[in-house]
């Protein structure tokens, strides 16, 4: 059985969910850079979710004609971040 590939909106939502549901046990002992990233998790998740909605709406409008090239630069940047976050660790 094959599964449908993830859409850009799925990838963006998965990354946002990862940030929203993460537990940061080492945050109290983190260096300044890591601590800043932990504090930024909510705004980043919001940014990813906003672009998930944009991507889903655009894909619905364009149907089979949808490609990632239809996304604006900010949405493509968000998708790049989401893909980096969603990568499986080797």
VOVO-559508 format. One record per residue (C-alpha): residue in three letters; x, y, z. Coordinates in steps of 0.5 Angstrom, whole numbers, plus 500, padded with zeros to 3 digits. Each point is the difference from the previous one (the first is absolute). Layout:
ALAXYZ ...
***
This chain:
UNK500500500 UNK503507498 UNK498506504 UNK499507497 UNK506505500 UNK499505505 UNK498507497 UNK504506502 UNK494502504 UNK501493504 UNK508501501 UNK499507502 UNK494498505 UNK505494503 UNK505505501 UNK496505504 UNK497494504 UNK507498502 UNK502506503 UNK493501503 UNK500493503 UNK508500502 UNK502500507 UNK507503501 UNK503497507 UNK507503498 UNK497507499 UNK502502507 UNK508498499 UNK500502493 UNK505505497 UNK497507498 UNK499498492 UNK496494502 UNK496503505 UNK498506495 UNK498494495 UNK496497506 UNK496507501 UNK499501493 UNK496493499 UNK493503500 UNK501506495 UNK504495496 UNK494495500 UNK495505499 UNK504502494 UNK500493497 UNK493499502 UNK498507496 UNK504497494 UNK497493500 UNK493504499 UNK502504495 UNK503494496 UNK494495501 UNK495506498 UNK505501493 UNK500492499 UNK493500501 UNK499506495 UNK505497495 UNK498493500 UNK505495496 UNK503506497 UNK503502507 UNK508500501 UNK504503505 UNK502505495 UNK493503502 UNK502502507 UNK503506501 UNK507501503 UNK498501507 UNK496493499 UNK506497497 UNK504502506 UNK495497505 UNK500494496 UNK508499500 UNK500501508 UNK494495500 UNK504495496 UNK506501504 UNK496499507 UNK497494497 UNK506496498 UNK501493503 UNK506500504 UNK505495497 
***
